[in-house]
Amino acid sequence: MTKADIVNEIAKNTGIERVTVLITIEAFMETVKESLVQEKNVYLRGFGSFVIKKRAQKTARNISKNTTIIIPEHNIPAFKPAKELSLAVKK
């Protein structure tokens, strides 16, 4: 399902104009992105959490050059589904 599909479904189910729904979804995604950039987790009860995970520094190998490189510590965004969502998907 794409963003356009989501906009169409919400507009159809609520009767709200597609343009308004699109603006709302864009604002939601921007707010989540800004929160994660500031290393603030986003919790949506019953749906899931957008969290920042810290990856530790590690040593990796470049096989083609046969050298080792150090990958520094860094943050990555992750989504952790709520228990209700996980159970619904399993059924």
Residue frames as a rotation matrix with the C-alpha (Angstrom) as fourth column:
MET 1
0.586 0.810 0.000 0.00
0.810 -0.586 0.000 0.00
0.000 0.000 -1.000 0.00
THR 2
-0.438 -0.735 0.519 1.38
0.739 -0.622 -0.257 3.38
0.512 0.271 0.815 -1.00
LYS 3
-0.839 0.099 -0.535 0.86
0.297 -0.740 -0.603 6.80
-0.456 -0.665 0.592 0.55
ALA 4
-0.770 0.578 -0.270 -1.64
-0.601 -0.518 0.609 7.60
0.212 0.631 0.746 -2.22
ASP 5
-0.359 0.637 -0.683 -3.60
0.203 0.767 0.609 4.44
0.911 0.079 -0.405 -1.38
ILE 6
-0.570 0.100 -0.815 -3.68
0.821 0.053 -0.568 5.43
-0.014 -0.994 -0.112 2.29
VAL 7
-0.909 0.228 -0.349 -4.89
-0.192 -0.972 -0.136 8.93
-0.370 -0.056 0.927 1.41
ASN 8
-0.592 0.713 -0.375 -7.63
-0.493 0.048 0.869 7.50
0.638 0.699 0.323 -0.80
GLU 9
-0.359 0.444 -0.821 -8.79
0.584 0.793 0.173 5.03
0.728 -0.418 -0.544 1.87
ILE 10
-0.691 0.072 -0.719 -8.94
0.637 -0.409 -0.653 7.67
-0.341 -0.910 0.237 4.61
ALA 11
-0.877 0.376 -0.300 -10.74
-0.454 -0.852 0.259 10.13
-0.159 0.364 0.918 2.33
LYS 12
-0.484 0.713 -0.507 -13.26
-0.224 0.459 0.859 7.47
0.846 0.530 -0.062 1.32
ASN 13
-0.326 0.323 -0.888 -13.88
0.753 0.656 -0.038 6.26
0.571 -0.682 -0.458 4.90
THR 14
-0.519 0.050 -0.853 -14.13
0.720 -0.512 -0.469 9.70
-0.460 -0.858 0.230 6.53
GLY 15
0.521 0.733 0.437 -15.53
0.853 -0.431 -0.294 11.91
-0.027 0.526 -0.850 3.79
ILE 16
0.431 -0.483 -0.762 -12.66
0.045 -0.832 0.553 14.38
-0.901 -0.272 -0.336 4.23
GLU 17
0.915 -0.096 -0.391 -11.16
-0.402 -0.282 -0.871 15.84
-0.027 0.955 -0.297 1.05
ARG 18
0.756 -0.654 -0.015 -8.10
0.628 0.732 -0.264 14.05
0.184 0.190 0.964 -0.32
VAL 19
0.166 -0.718 0.676 -6.03
0.136 -0.662 -0.737 17.24
0.977 0.214 -0.012 -0.25
THR 20
0.424 0.071 0.903 -6.72
-0.799 -0.441 0.410 17.74
0.427 -0.895 -0.130 3.47
VAL 21
0.974 -0.068 0.217 -5.89
-0.044 0.879 0.475 14.10
-0.223 -0.472 0.853 4.22
LEU 22
0.545 -0.818 0.185 -2.64
0.635 0.258 -0.728 14.35
0.548 0.514 0.660 2.24
ILE 23
0.122 -0.478 0.870 -1.59
-0.341 -0.843 -0.416 17.51
0.932 -0.246 -0.266 4.11
THR 24
0.673 0.208 0.710 -2.35
-0.737 0.111 0.667 15.81
0.060 -0.972 0.228 7.43
ILE 25
0.935 -0.344 0.089 -0.38
0.336 0.938 0.087 12.67
-0.114 -0.052 0.992 6.57
GLU 26
0.316 -0.849 0.424 2.57
0.428 -0.272 -0.862 14.74
0.847 0.454 0.277 5.32
ALA 27
0.226 -0.182 0.957 2.53
-0.681 -0.732 0.022 16.76
0.696 -0.657 -0.290 8.57
PHE 28
0.908 0.135 0.396 2.40
-0.384 0.644 0.662 13.54
-0.165 -0.753 0.637 10.62
MET 29
0.753 -0.655 0.063 5.37
0.630 0.691 -0.356 12.04
0.190 0.307 0.933 8.80
GLU 30
0.155 -0.700 0.697 7.37
0.086 -0.693 -0.716 15.25
0.984 0.171 -0.047 9.09
THR 31
0.487 0.099 0.868 6.65
-0.791 -0.370 0.487 15.45
0.369 -0.924 -0.102 12.83
VAL 32
0.968 -0.157 0.197 7.77
0.056 0.897 0.438 11.84
-0.245 -0.413 0.877 13.35
LYS 33
0.517 -0.815 0.262 10.91
0.652 0.176 -0.738 12.46
0.555 0.552 0.622 11.30
GLU 34
0.164 -0.441 0.882 11.80
-0.333 -0.867 -0.372 15.61
0.929 -0.233 -0.289 13.23
SER 35
0.749 0.155 0.644 11.28
-0.663 0.156 0.732 13.82
0.013 -0.975 0.220 16.55
LEU 36
0.896 -0.427 0.121 13.55
0.421 0.904 0.079 10.96
-0.143 -0.020 0.989 15.52
VAL 37
0.320 -0.800 0.507 16.24
0.383 -0.380 -0.842 13.38
0.866 0.464 0.185 14.29
GLN 38
0.107 -0.211 0.971 16.14
-0.717 -0.693 -0.071 14.96
0.688 -0.689 -0.226 17.77
GLU 39
-0.730 -0.425 -0.536 16.49
-0.087 0.835 -0.544 11.43
0.678 -0.350 -0.646 19.23
LYS 40
-0.554 0.670 0.494 12.98
-0.730 -0.105 -0.675 11.49
-0.400 -0.735 0.548 20.70
ASN 41
-0.951 0.255 0.176 10.95
0.297 0.913 0.281 8.29
-0.089 0.319 -0.943 20.40
VAL 42
-0.536 0.839 -0.090 7.34
-0.816 -0.488 0.311 8.41
0.217 0.240 0.946 19.13
TYR 43
-0.951 0.250 0.184 4.79
0.137 0.870 -0.474 6.17
-0.279 -0.426 -0.861 20.86
LEU 44
-0.456 0.859 -0.233 1.40
-0.795 -0.275 0.540 5.46
0.400 0.431 0.809 19.27
ARG 45
-0.610 0.232 0.758 -0.64
-0.528 0.594 -0.607 3.39
-0.591 -0.770 -0.240 21.72
GLY 46
0.344 0.772 0.535 -2.23
-0.147 0.607 -0.781 0.38
-0.928 0.190 0.322 20.04
PHE 47
0.958 -0.046 -0.284 -0.16
-0.284 -0.007 -0.959 0.80
0.042 0.999 -0.020 16.86
GLY 48
0.547 -0.827 -0.129 3.54
0.804 0.562 -0.192 0.83
0.231 0.001 0.973 17.73
SER 49
0.706 -0.415 -0.574 6.60
0.113 -0.734 0.670 2.92
-0.699 -0.538 -0.471 18.44
PHE 50
0.733 -0.612 0.296 9.11
0.240 -0.174 -0.955 4.68
0.636 0.771 0.020 16.24
VAL 51
0.882 -0.450 -0.139 12.37
0.105 -0.100 0.989 4.47
-0.459 -0.887 -0.041 18.17
ILE 52
0.530 -0.824 -0.202 16.02
-0.730 -0.322 -0.603 5.31
0.431 0.467 -0.772 17.75
LYS 53
0.946 -0.323 0.014 18.41
0.281 0.844 0.457 2.38
-0.159 -0.428 0.890 18.11
LYS 54
0.497 -0.856 -0.143 22.10
-0.819 -0.518 0.247 2.93
-0.285 -0.006 -0.958 18.75
ARG 55
0.927 -0.318 -0.198 24.46
0.178 0.839 -0.514 0.73
0.329 0.441 0.835 16.78
ALA 56
0.677 -0.730 -0.090 27.81
0.013 -0.111 0.994 0.18
-0.736 -0.674 -0.065 18.46
GLN 57
0.262 -0.710 -0.654 31.11
-0.949 -0.311 -0.042 0.71
-0.174 0.632 -0.756 16.69
LYS 58
0.688 -0.041 0.725 32.24
0.005 0.999 0.052 -2.39
-0.726 -0.032 0.687 14.86
THR 59
-0.395 -0.860 -0.323 34.97
-0.560 -0.053 0.827 -3.67
-0.728 0.508 -0.460 12.62
ALA 60
0.744 0.634 0.210 34.00
-0.156 0.471 -0.868 -4.80
-0.650 0.613 0.450 9.14
ARG 61
-0.316 -0.862 0.396 35.90
0.262 0.322 0.910 -6.21
-0.912 0.392 0.124 6.18
ASN 62
0.417 0.280 -0.865 36.09
-0.767 -0.402 -0.500 -4.96
-0.488 0.872 0.047 2.63
ILE 63
0.501 -0.168 0.849 36.40
0.160 0.982 0.100 -8.29
-0.850 0.086 0.519 0.85
SER 64
0.928 -0.108 0.356 37.36
0.356 -0.020 -0.934 -6.88
0.108 0.994 0.020 -2.56
LYS 65
0.492 -0.782 0.382 40.35
-0.481 -0.610 -0.630 -4.94
0.725 0.126 -0.677 -1.14
ASN 66
0.349 -0.287 -0.892 41.01
0.593 0.804 -0.027 -7.39
0.725 -0.520 0.451 1.72
THR 67
-0.726 -0.524 0.446 41.10
0.014 -0.660 -0.752 -4.59
0.688 -0.539 0.486 4.30
THR 68
-0.200 0.658 -0.726 39.35
0.975 0.204 -0.084 -3.93
0.093 -0.725 -0.683 7.57
ILE 69
-0.512 0.131 0.849 37.38
0.038 -0.984 0.175 -0.77
0.858 0.122 0.499 8.23
ILE 70
-0.825 0.273 -0.495 35.85
0.521 0.026 -0.853 0.64
-0.220 -0.962 -0.164 11.39
ILE 71
-0.204 0.852 0.482 32.19
0.442 -0.359 0.822 1.53
0.873 0.381 -0.304 11.22
PRO 72
-0.909 -0.225 0.350 31.57
-0.164 -0.581 -0.797 4.23
0.383 -0.782 0.491 13.84
GLU 73
-0.635 0.727 -0.263 28.73
0.618 0.273 -0.737 4.20
-0.464 -0.630 -0.623 16.37
HIS 74
-0.922 0.383 0.049 25.53
-0.259 -0.708 0.657 5.52
0.286 0.593 0.753 14.80
ASN 75
-0.502 0.840 0.206 21.77
-0.265 0.077 -0.961 5.77
-0.824 -0.537 0.184 15.29
ILE 76
-0.947 0.317 -0.053 19.13
0.040 0.279 0.959 4.13
0.319 0.906 -0.277 13.13
PRO 77
-0.349 0.900 0.262 15.34
-0.935 -0.315 -0.164 4.54
-0.065 -0.303 0.951 13.13
ALA 78
-0.960 0.119 -0.254 13.26
0.087 0.987 0.135 1.46
0.267 0.107 -0.958 13.88
PHE 79
-0.151 0.966 0.211 9.59
-0.834 -0.239 0.498 0.57
0.531 -0.101 0.841 14.26
LYS 80
-0.997 -0.064 -0.034 8.39
-0.032 0.813 -0.581 -1.68
0.065 -0.579 -0.813 17.05
PRO 81
-0.351 0.936 -0.034 4.77
-0.184 -0.034 0.982 -2.80
0.918 0.351 0.184 16.57
ALA 82
-0.312 0.380 0.871 2.37
-0.950 -0.134 -0.281 -2.82
0.010 -0.915 0.403 19.52
LYS 83
-0.851 -0.011 0.524 1.21
-0.170 0.952 -0.256 -6.14
-0.496 -0.307 -0.812 20.88
GLU 84
0.133 0.988 0.076 -2.30
-0.077 0.087 -0.993 -5.61
-0.988 0.126 0.088 19.48
LEU 85
0.432 -0.039 -0.901 -0.93
-0.867 -0.292 -0.403 -4.96
-0.248 0.955 -0.160 15.99
SER 86
-0.649 -0.744 -0.162 1.34
-0.761 0.636 0.126 -8.01
0.009 0.206 -0.979 16.13
LEU 87
-0.636 0.481 0.604 -1.55
0.029 0.797 -0.603 -10.23
-0.771 -0.366 -0.521 17.20
ALA 88
0.411 0.835 -0.367 -3.83
-0.335 -0.236 -0.912 -8.84
-0.848 0.498 0.183 14.48
VAL 89
0.110 -0.463 -0.880 -1.23
-0.994 -0.053 -0.096 -9.53
-0.002 0.885 -0.466 11.78
LYS 90
-0.823 -0.477 0.308 -0.65
-0.507 0.862 -0.018 -13.09
-0.257 -0.171 -0.951 13.04
LYS 91
-0.219 0.834 0.506 -4.33
-0.011 0.516 -0.856 -14.00
-0.976 -0.193 -0.104 12.61
